[in-house]
Amino acid sequence: MSGVLTFILAGGKGERLYPLTRDRTKPAVPFGGIYRIIDFTLSNCLHSGLRQIYVLTQYKSLSLERHIRAGWSVFNPALGEFIAPVPPQQRTEGATWYRGTADAIWQNWYSVERYMFERGEPTAILILAGDHVYKMDYREMLSFHREAKADLTVAVIRVPRAEASHRFGVFVVDRNGRARSFQEKPAKPSPAPDDPDACLASMGIYAFSPRVLEKALRVDAEDSGSSHDFGKDVIPKMVSAGMQVFVFPFEQGNRNPSPYWRDVGTLDSFWEAHLDLVAVVPQFDLYDRSWPIHTYHEPWPPAKTVHDDPGRRGTAMNSLLSPGCIVSGGTVVRSILSPGVRIHSFAHVEESVLFSGVEVGRGAKVRRAIVDKNVKIPEGFEIGYDLEKDRRRFHVTEEGIIAIPKEEKL
């Protein structure tokens, strides 16, 4: 894997995750108590032996860059390893903010040229999204890419056709996995070859042959009618031109007990992905030591529960408690508590995600909510029990999930 150059796209605004993205880019949003969303992609790179990584940032990137510096300084420059956050350089003529995923790579083609000058041409260029939750060994996909002599290989996951409508790019392939057509978020996705009820949805994971990528990006940059996006423009053109575009089934590279991939791009999907973690047998396994998720760990003390009096018992059931949490005479059910959360006596927290430093006051009740950092919920306050009242104060999704911004005064 030493010859593979990796780009992680981490510059999205994450507008559908607002207010969690009010002060940070989407890949920097906390997830699962102690992680950031980008940790899952970076951990996959680490375990796959990919040690030459550019992270392309753009909007509100300070939190992300600080996290990478503090938690991901694990690569050895003396061995040619690096992980480098790269803000927009605007090196190309007439460059602006990134206009799409393809334009983000093209505006940073200088980095590829410098890599070629110093180390020779990469064996492949791997392009990843920094805002998905999954476990994958990219070596399997890259081996497939080389053996197929592909110009482009795209990882795909099977999705029920009804769920894929208007949501995912969908491939139509032959028996050998070669793409015959590509549909970008179609209303009626075409079925998989062997399953009429499922389709092959793009995961936004691309392995390119370097010279093919350069030519495709150059042509796209010169097209004034393009939106400069891989899914909308570059991939359909490559498929229609008859190039060697193949799909790679995610299950062949999956490292979770069962295939699991989540695009946590909305508040509802973000909340649902957290609830996937708290089942007795979680859909996404954080406890597999053969594929651990790496992150930055602050020096918090262990979590604890206190008080064991009738009616005042510190209890947490089917929940994740991060270091530094104190459940002091309150009750926590099917929830995720990030570091430093404090639950006071007689408080009740249910099916909620509390970020670092949240404090739930005595007798307060929180249900089906996402509460960002350092929010102090007053004594007796209720969230999630009267949605009409909540809508007048907070952001409430169509599914009834309440989102409270960072350091909001209640």
C-alpha positions in Angstrom: 0.0 0.0 0.0 3.0 2.3 0.1 2.4 3.4 -3.5 -1.2 4.4 -2.9 -2.0 8.1 -2.5 -5.2 8.8 -0.5 -7.4 11.9 -0.5 -10.2 12.3 2.1 -12.8 14.9 1.2 -13.6 16.6 4.5 -14.7 20.1 3.5 -18.5 19.8 3.4 -20.7 22.3 5.2 -23.0 19.6 6.4 -26.1 21.8 6.2 -28.5 19.0 6.9 -26.7 18.3 10.2 -27.2 21.9 11.4 -27.0 23.0 14.3 -24.3 20.4 15.0 -22.3 21.9 12.1 -22.8 25.5 13.1 -19.3 25.7 14.5 -17.5 22.8 12.8 -17.3 20.9 9.6 -19.3 17.7 9.3 -16.4 15.2 9.6 -15.4 16.9 12.9 -18.8 16.3 14.5 -18.5 14.1 17.6 -19.9 10.6 17.2 -20.3 7.6 19.5 -19.2 9.4 22.7 -15.5 9.6 22.2 -15.0 9.8 18.4 -15.3 12.3 15.5 -17.0 11.1 12.3 -13.7 11.3 10.4 -12.1 8.8 12.8 -13.8 5.9 11.0 -12.4 6.6 7.6 -9.0 7.4 9.1 -9.0 4.2 11.1 -9.8 2.2 8.0 -6.8 3.8 6.3 -4.6 3.0 9.2 -5.6 -0.6 9.4 -5.4 -0.9 5.6 -1.7 0.2 5.6 -2.5 3.5 3.9 0.0 6.0 5.3 0.1 8.8 2.7 -3.1 10.8 3.2 -4.2 14.3 2.3 -7.3 15.6 4.1 -9.0 18.3 2.0 -10.7 20.8 4.3 -12.7 23.9 3.6 -15.5 25.1 5.8 -15.0 25.7 9.6 -12.0 23.4 9.6 -10.3 24.5 12.8 -11.9 21.8 15.0 -11.0 19.1 12.5 -7.4 20.2 12.0 -6.9 20.4 15.8 -8.3 16.9 16.2 -6.1 15.5 13.5 -3.0 17.2 15.0 -3.8 15.9 18.5 -5.1 12.4 17.7 -3.5 11.4 14.5 0.2 12.2 14.7 0.9 8.5 14.5 2.6 8.4 11.1 6.4 8.4 10.7 7.7 11.0 8.2 11.1 9.3 8.2 9.3 6.3 6.5 7.5 8.5 4.0 4.3 8.5 6.0 2.1 11.6 6.4 -1.4 12.8 7.1 -1.8 16.4 6.0 -4.8 18.6 6.3 -4.9 20.8 3.2 -7.1 23.9 3.1 -8.1 25.3 -0.3 -5.0 26.4 -2.1 -6.6 28.1 -5.2 -3.6 27.2 -7.3 -5.6 26.7 -10.5 -6.5 29.7 -12.8 -9.7 31.3 -11.7 -10.0 29.0 -8.7 -12.7 29.6 -6.1 -14.1 27.6 -3.3 -14.4 23.9 -4.3 -17.3 23.7 -6.7 -17.7 19.9 -6.3 -15.9 16.7 -5.3 -14.0 16.5 -8.6 -13.0 20.1 -8.5 -11.6 19.6 -5.0 -9.2 17.0 -6.3 -8.4 19.0 -9.4 -7.5 22.1 -7.4 -5.1 20.0 -5.4 -3.5 18.2 -8.4 -0.3 20.1 -7.5 0.0 17.8 -4.5 -0.2 14.8 -6.8 2.5 16.3 -9.1 4.8 16.9 -6.1 4.2 13.3 -4.9 5.2 12.0 -8.4 8.3 14.2 -8.5 9.5 13.0 -5.1 8.3 9.4 -5.0 7.2 8.3 -8.5 3.7 7.7 -9.9 1.3 6.3 -7.4 0.0 2.8 -8.1 -3.5 4.1 -7.4 -5.3 7.2 -6.1 -7.9 6.4 -3.5 -10.6 9.0 -2.9 -12.7 8.7 0.3 -15.4 10.7 2.1 -14.7 11.8 5.6 -18.3 11.7 6.9 -19.4 8.0 6.8 -19.5 5.4 9.5 -18.3 1.9 8.5 -15.3 -0.5 8.7 -13.6 -1.5 5.5 -10.3 -3.0 4.5 -9.4 -0.9 1.4 -6.6 -3.4 0.5 -9.3 -5.8 -0.8 -10.7 -3.1 -3.1 -7.3 -2.0 -4.3 -6.3 -5.6 -5.1 -9.5 -6.0 -7.1 -8.7 -2.7 -8.9 -5.2 -3.9 -10.0 -6.3 -7.4 -11.0 -9.2 -6.0 -13.1 -6.8 -3.4 -14.7 -9.6 -0.9 -14.1 -9.5 2.8 -14.9 -11.9 3.3 -11.9 -13.3 1.1 -9.2 -16.2 2.2 -7.1 -17.2 0.5 -3.8 -21.0 -0.3 -3.8 -23.4 -1.5 -1.2 -26.7 -3.3 -1.6 -29.6 -1.1 -0.7 -33.3 -1.8 -1.0 -34.5 0.0 -4.1 -37.2 1.8 -2.3 -34.7 3.2 0.2 -32.2 4.3 -2.6 -34.7 6.4 -4.5 -33.4 10.0 -4.8 -30.7 9.2 -2.3 -27.8 7.3 -3.9 -26.0 7.0 -7.2 -26.8 3.5 -8.6 -24.8 1.3 -11.0 -26.0 -1.2 -13.6 -23.4 -3.8 -14.1 -22.7 -7.0 -16.0 -21.8 -10.4 -14.5 -18.1 -9.4 -14.1 -18.9 -6.3 -12.2 -18.2 -3.9 -15.0 -20.4 -0.8 -15.0 -22.8 -0.5 -18.0 -24.6 2.6 -16.8 -24.7 4.9 -13.8 -27.7 6.8 -12.4 -27.2 9.7 -10.1 -29.9 9.5 -7.4 -32.7 8.2 -9.7 -36.4 8.1 -8.7 -36.6 4.4 -9.8 -33.2 2.7 -9.3 -32.3 -0.2 -11.6 -32.1 -3.5 -9.8 -28.9 -5.5 -9.0 -28.3 -8.4 -11.5 -29.2 -11.1 -9.0 -31.8 -9.3 -6.8 -34.8 -7.4 -8.3 -35.6 -5.8 -4.9 -32.0 -4.3 -4.3 -29.7 -2.0 -6.2 -26.0 -1.3 -6.1 -25.5 2.1 -4.5 -22.2 4.0 -4.7 -20.5 4.5 -1.3 -18.4 7.5 -2.6 -15.2 5.4 -2.4 -13.2 5.6 -5.6 -9.9 3.9 -6.7 -8.5 5.6 -9.8 -5.6 4.9 -12.1 -3.6 8.2 -11.7 -3.3 9.2 -15.4 -6.9 8.3 -16.1 -8.0 10.5 -13.2 -5.8 13.4 -14.4 -7.3 13.3 -17.8 -10.9 13.0 -16.5 -10.5 15.9 -14.2 -8.9 18.1 -16.8 -11.7 17.4 -19.3 -14.3 18.1 -16.5 -12.6 21.3 -15.4 -12.8 22.6 -19.0 -16.5 21.8 -19.2 -18.5 25.0 -18.3 -21.7 23.0 -18.1 -20.4 20.6 -15.5 -21.1 20.7 -11.7 -17.6 19.2 -11.2 -18.8 16.3 -9.1 -17.7 12.7 -9.4 -21.2 11.3 -9.1 -23.0 13.7 -11.3 -20.4 14.3 -14.0 -17.1 12.4 -14.0 -18.3 8.8 -13.4 -21.3 9.0 -15.9 -18.9 10.3 -18.6 -16.4 7.6 -18.0 -19.0 4.9 -18.1 -20.7 6.2 -21.2 -17.3 6.5 -22.9 -16.8 2.7 -22.4 -13.9 3.0 -20.0 -12.9 0.2 -17.6 -15.2 1.1 -14.7 -15.8 -1.6 -12.2 -17.8 -1.9 -8.9 -16.4 -3.6 -5.8 -19.0 -5.2 -3.4 -18.6 -3.7 0.0 -19.2 -7.0 1.8 -15.9 -8.3 0.4 -14.0 -5.6 2.3 -16.3 -5.2 5.3 -14.8 -5.6 8.7 -17.9 -5.3 10.9 -19.7 -8.6 11.9 -22.3 -7.7 9.3 -22.0 -5.2 6.5 -22.7 -1.7 8.0 -22.4 1.7 6.3 -24.1 4.8 7.3 -24.1 8.2 5.7 -24.8 10.3 8.8 -25.6 13.4 6.8 -29.0 14.2 8.5 -29.9 14.7 12.1 -32.3 11.7 11.9 -29.7 9.4 10.4 -27.1 10.7 12.9 -29.5 9.8 15.8 -30.4 6.5 14.3 -26.7 5.5 13.9 -26.2 6.2 17.6 -29.1 4.0 18.5 -27.5 1.2 16.5 -24.7 1.3 19.0 -26.7 0.6 22.2 -28.4 -2.7 21.4 -27.3 -5.8 23.3 -25.7 -7.0 20.0 -25.0 -3.7 18.3 -25.3 -3.4 14.6 -22.0 -1.6 14.5 -19.4 -3.2 16.8 -17.0 -0.7 18.5 -15.5 -3.5 20.7 -13.8 -5.6 18.1 -10.1 -5.3 19.0 -9.0 -6.6 15.6 -10.2 -3.4 14.0 -10.2 -0.7 16.7 -11.3 2.9 16.0 -8.5 5.3 16.7 -9.1 8.8 18.1 -7.7 11.4 20.5 -8.3 10.6 24.1 -8.4 13.4 26.7 -7.1 12.5 30.2 -10.6 12.0 31.7 -11.1 9.7 34.8 -13.3 6.6 34.5 -17.1 7.1 34.3 -19.0 6.4 37.5 -22.6 6.0 38.9 -23.4 7.1 42.4 -26.3 6.9 44.9 -28.2 3.8 45.7 -31.2 5.1 47.6 -34.9 4.2 47.0 -36.0 6.5 44.2 -32.6 8.0 43.8 -30.3 5.5 42.1 -27.6 6.3 39.6 -28.5 3.9 36.8 -27.5 3.5 33.1 -29.2 0.8 31.0 -28.3 -0.2 27.4 -26.1 3.0 27.2 -22.6 4.1 26.4 -20.9 6.1 29.1 -17.7 7.8 28.1 -14.8 8.6 30.5 -15.5 11.5 32.9 -19.2 10.9 33.0 -21.0 11.0 36.4 -24.5 9.6 36.7 -25.4 10.9 40.1 -28.8 9.6 41.2 -30.3 9.9 37.7 -31.4 7.4 35.1 -30.0 6.9 31.6 -31.7 4.6 29.1 -30.5 3.8 25.5 -28.4 6.9 25.3 -24.8 7.9 24.5 -23.0 10.1 27.0 -19.8 11.8 25.8 -16.9 12.7 28.1 -17.6 14.9 31.1 -21.4 14.6 31.0 -23.1 15.0 34.4 -26.6 13.6 35.2 -28.0 14.9 38.5 -30.4 13.3 40.9 -33.9 12.3 39.7 -33.0 13.3 36.1 -34.1 11.0 33.3 -32.3 10.7 29.9 -33.7 8.4 27.2 -32.7 7.7 23.6 -30.5 10.8 23.5 -27.0 11.8 22.5 -25.2 14.1 24.8 -22.0 15.7 23.7 -19.1 16.6 26.0 -19.7 18.8 29.0 -23.5 18.6 29.0 -25.1 18.8 32.4 -28.7 17.6 33.1 -30.1 19.3 36.2 -31.9 17.7 39.1 -35.2 16.3 38.0 -34.8 17.3 34.3 -36.0 15.0 31.6 -34.5 14.6 28.1 -35.9 12.3 25.4 -35.0 11.7 21.8 -32.6 14.6 21.7 -29.1 15.5 20.4 -27.5 18.0 22.8 -24.3 19.7 21.7 -21.3 20.6 23.9 -21.5 22.4 27.2 -25.3 22.9 27.4 -26.6 23.2 30.9 -30.2 21.8 31.2 -31.8 23.5 34.1 -33.4 21.7 37.1 -36.9 20.4 36.2 -36.5 21.3 32.5 -38.2 18.9 29.9 -37.0 18.2 26.4 -38.8 15.8 24.0 -42.1 15.6 25.9 -44.0 18.4 24.1 -42.8 18.7 20.5 -45.0 21.7 19.8 -43.3 23.6 22.7 -39.9 22.3 21.6 -40.4 23.5 18.1 -40.8 27.1 19.4 -37.3 26.8 21.1 -35.2 24.3 19.2 -34.7 22.6 15.9 -37.0 19.5 15.6 -36.7 17.1 12.7 -39.6 15.4 10.8 -39.0 12.3 12.9 -39.3 14.3 16.2 -35.6 14.5 17.1 -34.6 17.6 19.0 -31.2 19.2 18.3 -29.8 21.8 20.7 -26.8 23.9 19.6 -23.5 24.1 21.4 -23.5 26.2 24.6 -27.1 27.1 24.1 -28.6 29.0 27.1 -31.8 27.3 28.3 
